[in-house]
Amino acid sequence: MRLFTAVTLMRQVYPSVQTKLDKWRDDISEMVFVLGDLFDEGDLVGRADYEDYVERFRRMFRVPEGTKVQAVVGNHDVGFHYSLQPERLAIFESAFQTPLVHLVSAKGSDFVILNSMSFEGDGCDLCSRAAVELQEISSKLRPKSCSDGAATCQRRPFVLLHFPLFRKSEAICNEPDGAPPELAEKPFRPKWECLSLDATERILNLLNPRGVFSGHSHNGCFLKHNQTPEWTVSSFNWRNRNNPAFLLTQISPSDIAVSKCLMPQESTVIMLYKLSALCILCLLLTPLWKYASRLSQAVASHPDYKRTNNSKIK
């Protein structure tokens, strides 16, 4: 099956998203995952505006019949853990059918979608519910009938969430859309730029995923947690970076192939706009220049103009 994976921040993303989806309408991915931050200001607006954002997102992500869009909640959608708005979270979960921990299965592959803000680990009601749901899904994927070490009867899912798993910084990343050097060395703050080490270990131990897809940092990254690969997709938005990207992934029950698709750089697009404007200006001015040249020649050859010039010379 094919997957289209991106992180948006909706305000400036509409033309590029719909262009890509329209381009592949005939062989579009069977599932589209948006890894959080669907909205630019979802954590700040009132209920009416939030519901309008939801409807606008649905209009933007028009997909062919048979293609499913799965949305992952991000901090820009409902707020960070300690500023999370329960009302907005309820609207988001209802609109996109995404509880705190959610299992989706398609064509022999399993996907576990996590709410990153519910893995703070402070014992709050939100985190407690997420811990219970994670354990329930783990039990479903790894039933007791499986003997220890019997990997054949375990279902290893892909994990999708907004925050990356724990990492010290992005210095270990080496991607064309990675963080610039001055930011790559900056230490990550657990629970802000990434999950805590404890939450990361719990997710990896309970789910034993085949792979992890995340976003949040606006920069691309690939790394491995022991043998578990993690792809962090950069922002699909020119406001956040000069070269946005998304991932196209082909998955079978036994294999996975991930392709990174880079958008044109914003600086290149701006330069093309400027060159186009200059060419249009030249095209508009060329007839005027030719007319002025012909007029000048006509005036210079007129008898009265010649007599006037001759009298001035005398």
Sequence and secondary structure as in RCSB ss.txt:
>XXXX:A:sequence
MRLFTAVTLMRQVYPSVQTKLDKWRDDISEMVFVLGDLFDEGDLVGRADYEDYVERFRRMFRVPEGTKVQAVVGN
HDVGFHYSLQPERLAIFESAFQTPLVHLVSAKGSDFVILNSMSFEGDGCDLCSRAAVELQEISSKLRPKSCSDGA
ATCQRRPFVLLHFPLFRKSEAICNEPDGAPPELAEKPFRPKWECLSLDATERILNLLNPRGVFSGHSHNGCFLKH
NQTPEWTVSSFNWRNRNNPAFLLTQISPSDIAVSKCLMPQESTVIMLYKLSALCILCLLLTPLWKYASRLSQAVA
SHPDYKRTNNSKIK
>XXXX:A:secstr
 EEEEEB  GGGTHHHHHHHHHHTSTT  SEEEE S  SSSTTTS HHHHHHHHHHHHHHS   TT EEEE   H
HHH  GGG  HHHHHHHHHHHT  SEEEEEETTEEEEEE GGG   S  HHHHHHHHHHHHHHHHHS TTS TT 
GGG    EEE SS    S STT   TT   HHHHTS   BTTTB  HHHHHHHHHHH  SEEEE SSSS EEEEE
TTEEEEE  BS TTT SS EEEEEEE SS EEEEEEE   HHHHHHHHHHHHHHHHHHHHHHHHHHHHHHHHHHH
HSHHHHHHHHHHH 
